[in-house]
C-alpha cells in the first residue's frame, strides 16, 4: 500500500475554530525571512568619528525639536544637523565595507555545530566547538558569498578583537529573536 504525503498538513480543527484565518496565519509564518545583520568595517577613524558625532548631534537636535516644535532656532539647528549627518553618512558609507550575515535555519545551524563539534581534548579544555567552526559559520551565514577559506584567511590575518567581532556578528544573528512572548 502506497501512501502519499501532503506538503501542508491540515490545521487542527480547534485552531481553525478559534482562528478562522489559521491558514493565512500559517502561510505568513512560513514565509518569514530569517533575521539578518550587517557588520560594518571602517578603517578611517576620522570618517567614522565624524559620522558617529553627526548621528549623535542629529538625534539630539531632532529630540529637542520634537520637544519644542515651535522653537524656530531648534528647527534651524535640526536642519543643519540633518545636513551634516547626510554628508557624514555618505562619507562613512563610501569608506566602509559592509558584510551581511543571515540566521541559518535551526536544523542547518545544529548540523554545523555537530559537524564542527570539539574533539575530546578541546571539550576537556572547555571549548564549545572545533577551531574550524568560526570560519564555517561565517561562510554559511554570509549573504555576500564569503567562502570558508576567505573567512579563515580574514580570521587569521585580523586582530583578535576584529576577528571576534566578525564571528560575533555571524553568531549573534543565529540568536536573534523577533518574537514577543506574553499576554496578548
C-alpha positions as CSV (number, residue, x, y, z in Angstrom):
1,X,0.0,0.0,0.0
2,X,1.4,3.4,-1.0
3,X,0.6,6.5,0.9
4,X,1.0,10.0,-0.4
5,X,2.4,12.7,1.8
6,X,0.8,16.1,1.7
7,X,3.1,19.1,1.7
8,X,0.9,21.0,4.1
9,X,-0.9,19.3,6.9
10,X,-4.4,20.3,7.6
11,X,-4.6,22.7,10.5
12,X,-6.0,21.4,13.8
13,X,-9.8,21.8,13.8
14,X,-9.7,23.5,17.2
15,X,-7.3,26.1,15.8
16,X,-9.5,26.8,12.8
17,X,-12.5,27.3,15.1
18,X,-10.5,29.6,17.4
19,X,-9.0,31.5,14.5
20,X,-10.8,31.4,11.1
21,X,-7.7,32.8,9.5
22,X,-5.4,30.0,10.6
23,X,-4.3,29.0,7.1
24,X,-3.3,32.6,6.3
25,X,-1.5,32.9,9.6
26,X,0.5,29.7,8.9
27,X,1.4,31.0,5.4
28,X,2.7,34.2,6.9
29,X,4.7,32.2,9.4
30,X,6.2,30.0,6.7
31,X,7.1,33.0,4.5
32,X,9.0,34.9,7.2
33,X,12.6,35.8,6.2
34,X,15.4,34.8,8.6
35,X,17.0,37.6,10.6
36,X,19.9,39.5,9.1
37,X,22.6,41.8,10.5
38,X,25.3,43.9,8.9
39,X,28.8,44.0,10.2
40,X,30.5,47.3,9.0
41,X,34.2,47.8,8.9
42,X,35.5,51.4,8.6
43,X,39.3,51.8,8.7
44,X,39.2,55.6,8.5
45,X,38.9,56.7,12.1
46,X,38.3,60.3,11.2
47,X,35.4,59.5,8.9
48,X,34.0,57.0,11.5
49,X,34.2,59.6,14.3
50,X,32.7,62.3,12.2
51,X,29.8,60.0,11.3
52,X,29.2,59.0,14.9
53,X,29.3,62.6,16.1
54,X,27.0,63.8,13.3
55,X,24.5,60.9,14.1
56,X,24.5,61.8,17.8
57,X,24.1,65.6,17.1
58,X,21.3,64.8,14.6
59,X,19.5,62.6,17.1
60,X,19.8,65.2,19.9
61,X,18.7,68.1,17.7
62,X,15.7,66.1,16.5
63,X,14.7,65.1,20.0
64,X,14.9,68.7,21.1
65,X,12.9,69.9,18.1
66,X,10.2,67.2,18.9
67,X,10.0,68.5,22.5
68,X,9.9,72.2,21.3
69,X,8.1,72.2,17.9
70,X,7.5,75.9,18.0
71,X,11.2,76.8,18.5
72,X,12.5,78.3,15.2
73,X,16.1,78.2,16.3
74,X,15.7,74.5,17.2
75,X,14.2,73.9,13.7
76,X,17.2,75.6,12.1
77,X,19.7,73.6,14.2
78,X,17.9,70.3,13.4
79,X,18.1,71.2,9.7
80,X,21.8,71.9,10.0
81,X,22.4,68.7,12.0
82,X,20.4,66.7,9.4
83,X,22.5,68.1,6.5
84,X,25.8,67.4,8.4
85,X,24.5,63.9,9.2
86,X,23.7,63.2,5.5
87,X,27.2,64.3,4.5
88,X,28.9,62.3,7.2
89,X,26.8,59.2,6.5
90,X,27.7,59.4,2.8
91,X,31.4,59.6,3.6
92,X,31.1,56.8,6.0
93,X,29.3,54.6,3.6
94,X,31.9,55.2,0.9
95,X,34.8,54.4,3.3
96,X,33.1,51.3,4.9
97,X,33.0,47.6,3.9
98,X,29.6,46.1,5.0
99,X,29.4,42.3,5.5
100,X,25.9,40.9,5.8
101,X,25.0,37.8,7.8
102,X,21.7,35.8,7.9
103,X,20.5,33.4,10.5
104,X,20.6,29.8,9.4
105,X,17.5,27.6,9.7
106,X,17.7,25.7,13.0
107,X,18.5,22.3,11.5
108,X,21.3,23.8,9.4
109,X,22.8,25.6,12.4
110,X,22.6,22.4,14.6
111,X,24.2,20.4,11.7
112,X,27.0,22.9,11.5
113,X,27.6,22.7,15.3
114,X,27.6,18.9,15.0
115,X,30.0,18.9,12.1
116,X,32.4,21.1,13.9
117,X,32.0,19.6,17.4
118,X,35.1,19.9,19.6
119,X,37.4,17.0,19.9
120,X,37.7,15.2,23.2
121,X,40.8,17.3,24.0
122,X,39.0,20.5,23.0
123,X,36.0,19.6,25.1
124,X,38.2,18.9,28.1
125,X,39.6,22.4,27.6
126,X,36.0,23.8,27.8
127,X,35.6,24.6,24.1
128,X,32.1,24.5,22.6
129,X,33.3,23.8,19.0
130,X,36.3,22.9,16.9
131,X,38.6,25.6,15.6
132,X,37.0,25.1,12.2
133,X,33.6,26.3,13.4
134,X,34.1,30.1,13.2
135,X,35.1,30.2,9.6
136,X,32.4,27.6,8.7
137,X,29.7,29.7,10.4
138,X,30.8,32.9,8.8
139,X,30.7,31.3,5.4
140,X,27.4,29.6,6.0
141,X,25.8,32.8,7.3
142,X,27.3,35.2,4.7
143,X,24.8,36.8,2.5
144,X,27.6,38.2,0.4
145,X,29.0,34.7,-0.5
146,X,32.2,34.7,1.6
147,X,33.8,31.2,1.4
148,X,35.1,29.3,4.3
149,X,38.7,29.7,3.1
150,X,38.2,33.5,2.8
151,X,36.7,33.6,6.2
152,X,39.6,31.6,7.7
153,X,42.1,34.0,5.9
154,X,40.5,37.0,7.5
155,X,40.2,35.5,10.9
156,X,43.9,34.5,10.8
157,X,45.0,37.9,9.5
158,X,42.9,40.3,11.6
159,X,43.5,41.3,15.2
160,X,41.8,39.2,17.8
161,X,39.2,41.9,18.5
162,X,38.2,42.4,14.9
163,X,38.2,38.6,14.2
164,X,36.0,38.1,17.2
165,X,33.7,41.0,16.1
166,X,33.1,39.4,12.7
167,X,32.5,36.0,14.2
168,X,30.2,37.5,16.8
169,X,28.2,39.2,14.1
170,X,27.7,35.8,12.3
171,X,27.0,34.0,15.6
172,X,24.7,36.6,17.3
173,X,22.3,36.7,14.3
174,X,21.7,33.0,15.0
175,X,20.4,34.0,18.4
176,X,18.2,36.9,17.2
177,X,14.5,36.6,18.1
178,X,11.8,38.8,16.7
179,X,9.0,37.4,18.8
180,X,7.4,38.6,22.0
181,X,6.1,36.1,24.5
182,X,3.4,37.3,26.8
183,X,-0.2,38.1,27.3
184,X,-1.9,39.3,24.2
